[in-house]
Amino acid sequence: MGLTIKYELRSRTRSAERAKAIVAQMRQLALDLPFESVGDMRYFGPDVCQQPIDDLRDNRELFDAILDGSMSVNIPWSRKRSASIHVQPLEIFSFETVPGPGSEPASFGLVRFPGEIEADYRPEDDDRFIATIKRGGSTRWQFDWMRWRRWLERNGHPAWTPTDDFQEKRTITTRLPGWRYGNFCKTQYASDPRCGGVPNFIRCHLCVIHLLDRIAQLPTMKVETDDEGKYGRSYYTDDPWAEERVYTWHEGQYNVKALIQEVGEWNEMIAAGLGAWQDAARAHGAEVESPITSYPDFEHLEFKGQRQEYLAPFLAAMKELAERKEDE
């Protein structure tokens, strides 16, 4: 949990050589900004990218590069549960940056994906046989055996045929044309006083946003950014207290003062929420850790966060959970 910048890069180019040149331009733009470090450009081809991801864990750099370059696509027969499948790239041109101490690394690049991929099909995941159950304001889905039996009978199968008989590999289209790249960078904990505090956070956050803005100016490039700090373009609701929240895109504020206030509120919220969560977890014999617990001013942040009205229901629930365990 923490304030994060999410982004997706797309290029209309079809040429690998042109994609390589564009990523080289991206890297030069990064070198022109005050990142802590900017890594070399890397290339990985199909012989590496299409290996099972778990087989690459021993090579951390390769594993991270392919994982960062991968994307998820929806499984067409399982939309009710928003099921998706992991798609590894065919080719990657990328480089990694470190915005500064406390921030997550931020990688950038362009990736080409296969047009099709195999997915495991099970009737238990098929929307045709899934019942939607709404109760008490919550929604859940479960396999409906009556729908399954009716489908078996309509299609000439014995009513007792097990679902295992219909498990198979199916080919689905990825719908990931051209060259693209999607990733995120959590800058929240660059605000740790031991890392340089708010000035360090501002440097890290602005480096990522302004690099994305500059990449968007490159020929053939389109950039989509969702900045939870609201400094850059972001997606949020104007009325978080509404019974039915409406989320819309907002243009970036590019207001450093507002960004400082935003990260301060996030620090207070996370500290208060984590403090309550820790109390409840300890009552049950567990521990919860987060980078914010190491902040020198953690208790001060926790106290201020406890005064935020919208946290009251969560804090009350955590207190009740802790007290219930103590009474047992």
C-alpha positions as CSV (number, residue, x, y, z in Angstrom):
1,M,0.0,0.0,0.0
2,G,1.3,3.4,-0.9
3,L,1.0,6.3,-3.3
4,T,1.8,4.8,-6.8
5,I,2.3,6.0,-10.4
6,K,0.8,3.5,-12.9
7,Y,1.6,3.9,-16.6
8,E,1.2,2.3,-20.0
9,L,3.3,3.1,-23.1
10,R,2.3,2.4,-26.6
11,S,3.9,2.9,-30.0
12,R,2.4,2.5,-33.5
13,T,5.7,1.4,-34.9
14,R,5.9,-2.2,-36.2
15,S,9.7,-2.3,-36.6
16,A,11.9,-3.8,-33.9
17,E,14.7,-1.5,-35.0
18,R,12.5,1.5,-34.6
19,A,11.3,0.3,-31.2
20,K,14.9,-0.1,-30.1
21,A,15.6,3.5,-31.3
22,I,12.6,4.8,-29.4
23,V,13.6,3.1,-26.1
24,A,17.1,4.6,-26.6
25,Q,15.5,8.0,-26.8
26,M,13.5,7.3,-23.6
27,R,16.7,6.4,-21.8
28,Q,18.4,9.6,-22.9
29,L,15.4,11.6,-21.6
30,A,15.8,9.8,-18.3
31,L,19.5,10.7,-18.2
32,D,18.5,14.3,-18.5
33,L,16.5,14.1,-15.3
34,P,17.8,13.8,-11.7
35,F,17.2,10.1,-11.3
36,E,19.4,8.4,-8.7
37,S,20.5,6.0,-11.5
38,V,19.6,5.0,-15.0
39,G,20.5,1.5,-16.2
40,D,21.7,0.3,-19.6
41,M,19.2,-0.7,-22.2
42,R,18.5,-4.4,-22.3
43,Y,17.2,-6.7,-25.1
44,F,15.7,-10.1,-24.7
45,G,14.3,-12.2,-27.6
46,P,11.8,-15.0,-27.9
47,D,14.3,-17.7,-26.9
48,V,14.5,-16.1,-23.5
49,C,11.1,-14.3,-23.1
50,Q,9.0,-17.4,-23.8
51,Q,10.7,-19.6,-21.2
52,P,8.5,-20.5,-18.1
53,I,8.9,-17.5,-15.8
54,D,9.6,-19.7,-12.8
55,D,12.6,-21.2,-14.6
56,L,14.2,-17.7,-14.6
57,R,14.1,-16.9,-10.9
58,D,17.8,-17.7,-10.4
59,N,18.6,-14.8,-12.8
60,R,17.1,-11.9,-10.9
61,E,17.7,-9.3,-13.6
62,L,16.2,-11.4,-16.4
63,F,13.3,-12.5,-14.2
64,D,12.4,-8.9,-13.2
65,A,12.8,-7.7,-16.8
66,I,10.4,-10.3,-18.2
67,L,8.0,-10.0,-15.3
68,D,7.9,-6.2,-15.8
69,G,7.4,-6.6,-19.5
70,S,4.5,-9.1,-19.1
71,M,0.8,-8.1,-19.1
72,S,-2.5,-9.8,-18.4
73,V,-5.5,-10.3,-20.7
74,N,-9.0,-11.2,-19.9
75,I,-10.3,-14.8,-20.4
76,P,-13.3,-14.4,-22.6
77,W,-15.4,-17.2,-21.0
78,S,-14.9,-15.9,-17.5
79,R,-15.8,-12.2,-17.4
80,K,-18.0,-12.3,-14.4
81,R,-15.0,-13.0,-12.2
82,S,-12.7,-10.8,-14.2
83,A,-10.4,-13.8,-14.7
84,S,-7.2,-13.1,-16.6
85,I,-4.1,-14.9,-17.8
86,H,-0.5,-13.8,-17.7
87,V,1.1,-13.1,-21.1
88,Q,4.9,-13.1,-21.5
89,P,6.4,-11.0,-24.3
90,L,8.2,-12.1,-27.4
91,E,10.7,-9.3,-27.4
92,I,11.7,-6.7,-24.9
93,F,13.7,-3.4,-25.1
94,S,13.8,-1.8,-21.7
95,F,15.9,-0.1,-19.0
96,E,15.5,0.4,-15.3
97,T,15.8,3.6,-13.3
98,V,16.1,4.2,-9.5
99,P,14.3,7.5,-8.8
100,G,15.9,7.8,-5.4
101,P,16.2,6.3,-1.9
102,G,13.0,4.7,-0.6
103,S,11.3,4.7,-4.0
104,E,10.6,1.6,-6.0
105,P,12.6,1.2,-9.2
106,A,10.8,2.3,-12.4
107,S,11.4,0.5,-15.6
108,F,10.5,1.7,-19.1
109,G,10.6,0.2,-22.6
110,L,8.6,-1.4,-25.4
111,V,7.5,-5.0,-25.7
112,R,6.0,-7.1,-28.5
113,F,3.5,-9.8,-27.5
114,P,2.2,-12.9,-29.3
115,G,-1.1,-12.6,-31.0
116,E,-2.5,-15.7,-29.4
117,I,-1.9,-17.7,-26.2
118,E,-3.2,-21.0,-24.8
119,A,-5.4,-20.9,-21.7
120,D,-6.8,-23.7,-19.5
121,Y,-10.5,-24.1,-19.9
122,R,-12.7,-25.5,-17.1
123,P,-16.5,-25.4,-17.0
124,E,-16.2,-24.2,-13.4
125,D,-14.9,-20.9,-14.8
126,D,-17.5,-20.6,-17.7
127,D,-19.9,-17.7,-17.3
128,R,-22.7,-19.9,-18.7
129,F,-22.6,-22.0,-15.6
130,I,-21.9,-19.4,-12.9
131,A,-24.7,-18.0,-10.7
132,T,-24.3,-14.4,-9.4
133,I,-25.4,-14.2,-5.7
134,K,-26.0,-10.8,-4.1
135,R,-26.6,-10.7,-0.4
136,G,-26.0,-8.1,2.3
137,G,-24.4,-5.6,-0.1
138,S,-21.8,-8.2,-1.3
139,T,-21.6,-10.2,-4.5
140,R,-20.2,-13.7,-5.0
141,W,-20.2,-16.2,-7.7
142,Q,-20.6,-20.0,-7.6
143,F,-20.9,-22.9,-10.0
144,D,-24.5,-23.8,-10.7
145,W,-24.9,-27.5,-11.1
146,M,-28.4,-27.2,-12.5
147,R,-27.3,-25.0,-15.4
148,W,-24.5,-27.5,-16.0
149,R,-26.9,-30.5,-16.2
150,R,-29.3,-28.6,-18.4
151,W,-26.4,-27.8,-20.8
152,L,-25.3,-31.5,-20.8
153,E,-28.8,-32.7,-21.7
154,R,-29.3,-30.1,-24.4
155,N,-26.0,-31.2,-26.0
156,G,-26.6,-34.9,-25.8
157,H,-24.3,-35.8,-22.8
158,P,-25.4,-37.9,-19.9
159,A,-26.5,-35.7,-17.0
160,W,-23.9,-37.2,-14.6
161,T,-20.9,-36.3,-16.9
162,P,-18.2,-34.8,-14.7
163,T,-16.8,-31.3,-15.5
164,D,-13.3,-32.8,-15.7
165,D,-14.2,-34.4,-19.0
166,F,-14.5,-30.9,-20.6
167,Q,-11.2,-29.5,-19.4
168,E,-9.0,-28.5,-22.3
169,K,-6.5,-26.0,-23.7
170,R,-8.1,-23.2,-25.7
171,T,-6.5,-20.6,-27.9
172,I,-7.4,-17.0,-27.1
173,T,-6.3,-13.8,-28.8
174,T,-4.2,-11.4,-26.7
175,R,-5.4,-8.2,-28.4
176,L,-2.0,-6.6,-27.6
177,P,-0.9,-5.3,-31.0
178,G,2.2,-3.2,-31.8
179,W,4.8,-2.4,-29.1
180,R,3.7,-1.4,-25.6
181,Y,4.9,-1.5,-22.0
182,G,2.9,-1.2,-18.7
183,N,4.3,-0.9,-15.2
184,F,4.0,1.1,-11.9
185,C,6.3,2.8,-9.4
186,K,5.5,3.3,-5.7
187,T,7.1,6.5,-4.6
188,Q,5.4,6.8,-1.2
189,Y,8.3,5.6,0.9
190,A,10.7,8.0,-0.6
191,S,9.1,10.4,2.0
192,D,10.9,8.5,4.8
193,P,12.8,11.1,6.8
194,R,15.8,8.8,6.8
195,C,15.8,8.9,2.9
196,G,15.6,12.6,2.7
197,G,11.9,13.1,3.6
198,V,9.5,15.1,1.4
199,P,12.2,16.8,-0.7
200,N,13.5,13.4,-1.7
201,F,9.9,12.2,-2.4
202,I,9.2,15.2,-4.6
203,R,12.4,14.6,-6.6
204,C,11.5,10.9,-7.1
205,H,7.8,11.5,-8.0
206,L,8.5,14.4,-10.4
207,C,11.3,12.4,-12.2
208,V,8.9,9.7,-13.1
209,I,6.0,11.9,-14.1
210,H,8.1,14.3,-16.2
211,L,9.8,11.4,-17.9
212,L,6.4,10.0,-18.9
213,D,5.4,13.4,-20.1
214,R,8.5,13.7,-22.3
215,I,8.1,10.1,-23.6
216,A,4.6,11.1,-24.7
217,Q,6.1,13.7,-27.0
218,L,8.2,11.2,-28.9
219,P,7.0,10.2,-32.5
220,T,4.5,7.3,-32.6
221,M,4.2,7.2,-28.7
222,K,1.1,7.4,-26.6
223,V,1.4,7.4,-22.8
224,E,-1.4,6.7,-20.3
225,T,-0.6,7.8,-16.7
226,D,-2.6,7.2,-13.5
227,D,-0.9,9.2,-10.7
228,E,-2.3,8.6,-7.3
229,G,-0.6,11.7,-6.1
230,K,-2.7,13.8,-8.6
231,Y,0.4,15.7,-9.8
232,G,0.1,14.1,-13.2
233,R,-3.0,12.8,-15.0
234,S,-5.1,10.6,-12.7
235,Y,-8.3,8.6,-12.3
236,Y,-10.3,9.2,-9.1
237,T,-13.7,10.2,-7.7
238,D,-14.5,13.8,-6.9
239,D,-16.9,12.7,-4.2
240,P,-15.6,9.7,-2.1
241,W,-18.6,10.0,0.2
242,A,-21.2,9.4,-2.5
243,E,-23.3,6.4,-2.2
244,E,-22.4,5.4,-5.7
245,R,-18.9,6.7,-6.5
246,V,-18.2,8.0,-10.0
247,Y,-14.5,7.7,-11.2
248,T,-13.3,10.0,-14.0
249,W,-10.0,11.1,-15.5
250,H,-8.5,14.3,-14.3
251,E,-5.7,16.3,-16.0
252,G,-2.6,16.7,-13.9
253,Q,-2.5,19.5,-11.3
254,Y,1.3,19.9,-11.6
255,N,1.2,21.5,-8.2
256,V,4.1,20.6,-5.9
257,K,2.3,22.1,-2.8
258,A,-0.7,20.0,-3.4
259,L,1.5,16.9,-3.9
260,I,3.2,17.6,-0.6
261,Q,-0.2,17.7,1.1
262,E,-1.3,14.5,-0.7
263,V,1.7,12.4,0.4
264,G,1.4,13.8,3.9
265,E,-2.2,12.6,4.1
266,W,-1.2,9.2,2.7
267,N,1.5,8.8,5.3
268,E,-1.0,9.6,8.1
269,M,-3.6,7.3,6.6
270,I,-1.2,4.4,6.2
271,A,0.3,4.9,9.7
272,A,-3.2,5.0,11.4
273,G,-4.5,2.0,9.4
274,L,-1.4,-0.1,9.9
275,G,-1.3,0.7,13.6
276,A,-4.9,-0.5,14.1
277,W,-4.1,-3.5,11.9
278,Q,-1.0,-4.4,14.0
279,D,-3.0,-4.3,17.2
280,A,-5.7,-6.6,15.8
281,A,-3.0,-9.0,14.3
282,R,-1.0,-9.1,17.6
283,A,-4.2,-10.1,19.5
284,H,-4.3,-13.1,17.1
285,G,-0.6,-13.9,17.5
286,A,0.5,-12.4,14.2
287,E,2.7,-9.5,13.1
288,V,2.2,-7.0,10.3
289,E,5.1,-5.1,8.8
290,S,5.3,-2.0,6.6
291,P,8.1,0.4,5.6
292,I,6.2,3.2,7.4
293,T,6.7,1.6,10.8
294,S,10.4,2.5,10.5
295,Y,9.6,6.2,10.0
296,P,11.1,8.1,13.0
297,D,7.8,10.0,13.3
298,F,5.5,6.9,12.9
299,E,3.6,7.5,16.2
300,H,3.0,11.2,15.3
301,L,1.7,10.2,11.8
302,E,-0.5,7.5,13.4
303,F,-2.0,9.9,15.9
304,K,-2.8,12.5,13.1
305,G,-4.2,9.7,10.9
306,Q,-6.6,8.6,13.6
307,R,-8.3,11.9,13.3
308,Q,-9.3,11.4,9.7
309,E,-13.0,10.8,9.6
310,Y,-13.1,8.4,6.7
311,L,-10.8,6.0,8.6
312,A,-13.2,5.8,11.6
313,P,-15.2,2.7,10.4
314,F,-12.0,0.7,9.6
315,L,-10.3,1.7,12.9
316,A,-13.4,0.8,14.9
317,A,-13.6,-2.6,13.2
318,M,-9.9,-3.3,13.9
319,K,-10.4,-2.3,17.6
320,E,-13.4,-4.6,17.9
321,L,-11.4,-7.4,16.4
322,A,-8.6,-7.0,18.8
323,E,-10.9,-6.7,21.8
324,R,-12.9,-9.7,20.8
325,K,-9.8,-11.9,20.8
326,E,-8.6,-10.5,24.2
327,D,-12.0,-11.4,25.7
328,E,-11.8,-15.1,24.5
